[in-house]
Amino acid sequence: MIQFQVFQMTCSGCARSVTNAVKSIDPQAKVEIDIPGGTVMIDGVAGEQELFTVIREAGYEACVAH
């Protein structure tokens, strides 16, 4: 499971955009989003760098949360 802190994610539309981006490279991924906390938890087969890239390409700044 990989957790990202995603910035500028403020609504359900944002959450849907991030989820769709993740699922575009890992269709079976389980994606849990906490909009108020700005976190995205992803359980799937895609690697951290791939996920980071698609989240950024969806228009959101992100970093790995520890």
The first five atom37 places (N, CA, C, CB, O) and aatype in JSON, in Angstrom:
{
  "aatype": [12, 9, 5, 13, 5, 19, 13, 5, 12, 16, 4, 15, 7, 4, 0, 1, 15, 19, 16, 2, 0, 19, 11, 15, 9, 3, 14, 5, 0, 11, 19, 6, 9, 3, 9, 14, 7, 7, 16, 19, 12, 9, 3, 7, 19, 0, 7, 6, 5, 6, 10, 13, 16, 19, 9, 1, 6, 0, 7, 18, 6, 0, 4, 19, 0, 8],
  "atom_mask": [
    [1, 1, 1, 1, 1],
    [1, 1, 1, 1, 1],
    [1, 1, 1, 1, 1],
    [1, 1, 1, 1, 1],
    [1, 1, 1, 1, 1],
    [1, 1, 1, 1, 1],
    [1, 1, 1, 1, 1],
    [1, 1, 1, 1, 1],
    [1, 1, 1, 1, 1],
    [1, 1, 1, 1, 1],
    [1, 1, 1, 1, 1],
    [1, 1, 1, 1, 1],
    [1, 1, 1, 0, 1],
    [1, 1, 1, 1, 1],
    [1, 1, 1, 1, 1],
    [1, 1, 1, 1, 1],
    [1, 1, 1, 1, 1],
    [1, 1, 1, 1, 1],
    [1, 1, 1, 1, 1],
    [1, 1, 1, 1, 1],
    [1, 1, 1, 1, 1],
    [1, 1, 1, 1, 1],
    [1, 1, 1, 1, 1],
    [1, 1, 1, 1, 1],
    [1, 1, 1, 1, 1],
    [1, 1, 1, 1, 1],
    [1, 1, 1, 1, 1],
    [1, 1, 1, 1, 1],
    [1, 1, 1, 1, 1],
    [1, 1, 1, 1, 1],
    [1, 1, 1, 1, 1],
    [1, 1, 1, 1, 1],
    [1, 1, 1, 1, 1],
    [1, 1, 1, 1, 1],
    [1, 1, 1, 1, 1],
    [1, 1, 1, 1, 1],
    [1, 1, 1, 0, 1],
    [1, 1, 1, 0, 1],
    [1, 1, 1, 1, 1],
    [1, 1, 1, 1, 1],
    [1, 1, 1, 1, 1],
    [1, 1, 1, 1, 1],
    [1, 1, 1, 1, 1],
    [1, 1, 1, 0, 1],
    [1, 1, 1, 1, 1],
    [1, 1, 1, 1, 1],
    [1, 1, 1, 0, 1],
    [1, 1, 1, 1, 1],
    [1, 1, 1, 1, 1],
    [1, 1, 1, 1, 1],
    [1, 1, 1, 1, 1],
    [1, 1, 1, 1, 1],
    [1, 1, 1, 1, 1],
    [1, 1, 1, 1, 1],
    [1, 1, 1, 1, 1],
    [1, 1, 1, 1, 1],
    [1, 1, 1, 1, 1],
    [1, 1, 1, 1, 1],
    [1, 1, 1, 0, 1],
    [1, 1, 1, 1, 1],
    [1, 1, 1, 1, 1],
    [1, 1, 1, 1, 1],
    [1, 1, 1, 1, 1],
    [1, 1, 1, 1, 1],
    [1, 1, 1, 1, 1],
    [1, 1, 1, 1, 1]
  ],
  "atom_positions": [
    [[0.85, -1.18, 0.0], [0.0, 0.0, 0.0], [0.89, 1.23, 0.0], [-0.96, 0.0, 1.22], [1.85, 1.33, 0.76]],
    [[0.55, 2.17, -0.87], [1.3, 3.42, -0.99], [0.37, 4.56, -0.63], [1.89, 3.61, -2.43], [-0.78, 4.6, -1.06]],
    [[0.88, 5.49, 0.17], [0.07, 6.66, 0.56], [0.73, 7.92, 0.03], [-0.11, 6.74, 2.1], [1.93, 8.13, 0.19]],
    [[-0.09, 8.75, -0.61], [0.37, 10.04, -1.12], [-0.36, 11.16, -0.4], [0.15, 10.14, -2.65], [-1.53, 11.02, -0.03]],
    [[0.33, 12.26, -0.21], [-0.29, 13.51, 0.19], [-0.53, 14.24, -1.13], [0.61, 14.37, 1.21], [0.41, 14.5, -1.88]],
    [[-1.79, 14.57, -1.41], [-2.13, 15.22, -2.68], [-2.68, 16.61, -2.38], [-3.18, 14.37, -3.49], [-3.62, 16.78, -1.61]],
    [[-2.07, 17.6, -3.01], [-2.43, 18.99, -2.77], [-3.45, 19.47, -3.8], [-1.18, 19.89, -2.81], [-3.51, 18.94, -4.9]],
    [[-4.24, 20.45, -3.45], [-5.29, 21.04, -4.28], [-6.45, 20.09, -4.57], [-4.7, 21.52, -5.58], [-7.2, 20.31, -5.51]],
    [[-6.59, 19.04, -3.79], [-7.7, 18.1, -3.96], [-8.8, 18.54, -2.98], [-7.25, 16.58, -3.69], [-8.7, 18.3, -1.78]],
    [[-9.84, 19.2, -3.52], [-10.79, 19.86, -2.64], [-12.23, 19.35, -2.71], [-10.8, 21.29, -2.94], [-13.07, 19.74, -1.9]],
    [[-12.53, 18.46, -3.68], [-13.92, 18.05, -3.84], [-14.01, 16.62, -4.38], [-14.67, 19.01, -4.77], [-12.99, 16.0, -4.69]],
    [[-15.22, 16.13, -4.51], [-15.42, 14.78, -5.02], [-14.99, 14.67, -6.48], [-16.88, 14.36, -4.87], [-14.57, 13.6, -6.92]],
    [[-15.09, 15.75, -7.23], [-14.61, 15.74, -8.61], [-13.1, 15.53, -8.67], [0.0, 0.0, 0.0], [-12.59, 14.8, -9.52]],
    [[-12.4, 16.19, -7.76], [-10.95, 16.01, -7.67], [-10.63, 14.55, -7.32], [-10.34, 16.96, -6.6], [-9.75, 13.94, -7.92]],
    [[-11.34, 14.01, -6.35], [-11.13, 12.62, -5.94], [-11.38, 11.68, -7.1], [-12.03, 12.26, -4.76], [-10.65, 10.7, -7.28]],
    [[-12.41, 11.95, -7.89], [-12.72, 11.11, -9.05], [-11.6, 11.2, -10.08], [-14.07, 11.54, -9.67], [-11.23, 10.19, -10.68]],
    [[-11.07, 12.4, -10.3], [-9.98, 12.58, -11.26], [-8.75, 11.79, -10.85], [-9.62, 14.07, -11.39], [-8.12, 11.13, -11.68]],
    [[-8.4, 11.84, -9.57], [-7.24, 11.09, -9.07], [-7.5, 9.59, -9.19], [-6.94, 11.48, -7.59], [-6.63, 8.84, -9.62]],
    [[-8.68, 9.16, -8.8], [-9.03, 7.73, -8.89], [-8.96, 7.25, -10.33], [-10.44, 7.48, -8.32], [-8.39, 6.19, -10.61]],
    [[-9.53, 8.01, -11.25], [-9.5, 7.63, -12.67], [-8.07, 7.58, -13.2], [-10.32, 8.62, -13.5], [-7.74, 6.7, -14.0]],
    [[-7.23, 8.5, -12.77], [-5.83, 8.51, -13.2], [-5.12, 7.23, -12.73], [-5.1, 9.76, -12.66], [-4.41, 6.59, -13.5]],
    [[-5.32, 6.88, -11.46], [-4.7, 5.67, -10.92], [-5.2, 4.44, -11.67], [-5.0, 5.53, -9.4], [-4.42, 3.58, -12.07]],
    [[-6.5, 4.36, -11.85], [-7.09, 3.18, -12.5], [-6.75, 3.09, -13.99], [-8.6, 3.2, -12.32], [-6.91, 2.03, -14.6]],
    [[-6.29, 4.19, -14.57], [-5.88, 4.14, -15.98], [-4.62, 3.29, -16.16], [-5.63, 5.55, -16.51], [-4.4, 2.73, -17.24]],
    [[-3.81, 3.19, -15.12], [-2.6, 2.36, -15.21], [-2.69, 1.09, -14.37], [-1.38, 3.16, -14.78], [-1.9, 0.17, -14.55]],
    [[-3.66, 1.05, -13.45], [-3.82, -0.12, -12.58], [-5.31, -0.31, -12.31], [-3.03, 0.06, -11.23], [-5.8, 0.05, -11.24]],
    [[-6.04, -0.89, -13.28], [-7.5, -0.98, -13.19], [-8.04, -1.69, -11.95], [-8.02, -1.66, -14.39], [-9.17, -1.42, -11.52]],
    [[-7.27, -2.59, -11.38], [-7.73, -3.35, -10.21], [-7.35, -2.7, -8.88], [-7.18, -4.75, -10.27], [-7.67, -3.24, -7.82]],
    [[-6.67, -1.57, -8.92], [-6.2, -0.92, -7.69], [-7.37, -0.53, -6.79], [-5.37, 0.32, -8.03], [-8.44, -0.14, -7.25]],
    [[-7.13, -0.65, -5.5], [-8.08, -0.16, -4.5], [-7.58, 1.24, -4.11], [-8.18, -1.13, -3.24], [-6.45, 1.4, -3.66]],
    [[-8.44, 2.24, -4.29], [-8.06, 3.63, -4.03], [-8.96, 4.18, -2.94], [-8.17, 4.5, -5.33], [-10.18, 4.18, -3.07]],
    [[-8.34, 4.65, -1.86], [-9.09, 5.28, -0.76], [-8.63, 6.72, -0.65], [-8.88, 4.51, 0.61], [-7.44, 7.0, -0.55]],
    [[-9.59, 7.64, -0.68], [-9.26, 9.06, -0.66], [-9.9, 9.74, 0.54], [-9.73, 9.74, -1.97], [-11.08, 9.55, 0.83]],
    [[-9.09, 10.54, 1.22], [-9.55, 11.38, 2.33], [-9.39, 12.83, 1.87], [-8.74, 11.08, 3.68], [-8.3, 13.4, 1.95]],
    [[-10.49, 13.41, 1.39], [-10.42, 14.77, 0.84], [-9.98, 15.78, 1.91], [-11.8, 15.18, 0.26], [-9.06, 16.56, 1.64]],
    [[-10.6, 15.81, 3.1], [-10.16, 16.81, 4.09], [-8.69, 16.65, 4.49], [-11.03, 16.71, 5.33], [-8.0, 17.64, 4.72]],
    [[-8.22, 15.41, 4.57], [-6.82, 15.17, 4.94], [-5.87, 15.26, 3.77], [0.0, 0.0, 0.0], [-4.65, 15.35, 3.96]],
    [[-6.41, 15.25, 2.54], [-5.58, 15.35, 1.36], [-4.74, 14.11, 1.1], [0.0, 0.0, 0.0], [-3.68, 14.2, 0.49]],
    [[-5.21, 12.95, 1.55], [-4.42, 11.74, 1.36], [-5.11, 10.77, 0.41], [-4.17, 11.07, 2.7], [-6.33, 10.7, 0.32]],
    [[-4.26, 10.02, -0.27], [-4.72, 8.97, -1.18], [-3.95, 7.7, -0.84], [-4.52, 9.39, -2.69], [-2.72, 7.69, -0.87]],
    [[-4.67, 6.64, -0.51], [-4.07, 5.34, -0.23], [-4.36, 4.44, -1.42], [-4.62, 4.71, 1.11], [-5.51, 4.31, -1.84]],
    [[-3.32, 3.83, -1.96], [-3.47, 3.0, -3.16], [-2.89, 1.62, -2.88], [-2.77, 3.66, -4.39], [-1.74, 1.47, -2.48]],
    [[-3.73, 0.62, -3.09], [-3.3, -0.77, -2.95], [-3.44, -1.42, -4.31], [-4.14, -1.54, -1.86], [-4.55, -1.72, -4.75]],
    [[-2.32, -1.63, -4.97], [-2.36, -2.19, -6.32], [-0.98, -2.65, -6.74], [0.0, 0.0, 0.0], [-0.08, -2.81, -5.92]],
    [[-0.83, -2.86, -8.03], [0.43, -3.38, -8.55], [1.33, -2.31, -9.16], [0.15, -4.44, -9.58], [2.51, -2.56, -9.37]],
    [[0.8, -1.13, -9.45], [1.61, -0.06, -10.04], [2.63, 0.43, -9.02], [0.72, 1.12, -10.52], [2.38, 0.44, -7.82]],
    [[3.78, 0.83, -9.52], [4.84, 1.33, -8.66], [4.63, 2.76, -8.23], [0.0, 0.0, 0.0], [3.83, 3.5, -8.8]],
    [[5.37, 3.14, -7.2], [5.26, 4.48, -6.62], [5.51, 5.57, -7.66], [6.25, 4.64, -5.46], [4.75, 6.54, -7.73]],
    [[6.56, 5.43, -8.47], [6.88, 6.46, -9.46], [5.8, 6.56, -10.53], [8.23, 6.16, -10.11], [5.45, 7.66, -10.94]],
    [[5.27, 5.43, -10.98], [4.19, 5.44, -11.97], [2.97, 6.17, -11.42], [3.8, 4.0, -12.38], [2.36, 6.99, -12.11]],
    [[2.61, 5.87, -10.19], [1.45, 6.49, -9.56], [1.66, 7.99, -9.39], [1.15, 5.85, -8.2], [0.77, 8.79, -9.68]],
    [[2.84, 8.36, -8.93], [3.19, 9.76, -8.75], [3.02, 10.51, -10.08], [4.64, 9.91, -8.22], [2.46, 11.6, -10.12]],
    [[3.51, 9.9, -11.16], [3.45, 10.53, -12.47], [2.01, 10.73, -12.93], [4.2, 9.68, -13.49], [1.67, 11.82, -13.41]],
    [[1.15, 9.71, -12.81], [-0.23, 9.88, -13.29], [-1.02, 10.86, -12.44], [-0.95, 8.53, -13.31], [-1.9, 11.55, -12.96]],
    [[-0.72, 10.94, -11.16], [-1.39, 11.92, -10.3], [-0.99, 13.33, -10.73], [-1.04, 11.69, -8.79], [-1.83, 14.22, -10.82]],
    [[0.29, 13.52, -11.01], [0.75, 14.83, -11.49], [0.16, 15.16, -12.85], [2.29, 14.86, -11.57], [-0.22, 16.3, -13.1]],
    [[0.08, 14.17, -13.73], [-0.49, 14.4, -15.05], [-1.99, 14.73, -14.97], [-0.28, 13.17, -15.93], [-2.54, 15.36, -15.88]],
    [[-2.64, 14.3, -13.89], [-4.05, 14.65, -13.67], [-4.19, 16.07, -13.15], [-4.69, 13.66, -12.69], [-5.31, 16.58, -13.02]],
    [[-3.06, 16.72, -12.86], [-3.1, 18.13, -12.46], [-2.92, 18.4, -10.98], [0.0, 0.0, 0.0], [-3.23, 19.49, -10.5]],
    [[-2.41, 17.4, -10.22], [-2.27, 17.56, -8.78], [-0.84, 17.37, -8.35], [-3.17, 16.57, -8.05], [-0.15, 16.46, -8.81]],
    [[-0.39, 18.24, -7.46], [0.93, 18.07, -6.84], [0.8, 17.01, -5.77], [1.48, 19.42, -6.24], [-0.21, 16.96, -5.06]],
    [[1.79, 16.16, -5.64], [1.71, 15.07, -4.68], [3.1, 14.75, -4.15], [1.08, 13.82, -5.32], [4.12, 15.07, -4.77]],
    [[3.11, 14.12, -3.0], [4.35, 13.57, -2.45], [3.98, 12.31, -1.67], [5.1, 14.61, -1.55], [2.85, 12.15, -1.22]],
    [[4.95, 11.44, -1.52], [4.72, 10.22, -0.76], [4.6, 10.6, 0.7], [5.85, 9.17, -0.98], [5.46, 11.3, 1.24]],
    [[3.55, 10.13, 1.35], [3.33, 10.38, 2.77], [3.94, 9.22, 3.56], [1.8, 10.56, 3.1], [3.78, 8.06, 3.2]],
    [[4.64, 9.56, 4.64], [5.26, 8.52, 5.45], [4.6, 8.44, 6.81], [6.75, 8.78, 5.61], [5.0, 7.62, 7.63]]
  ]
}
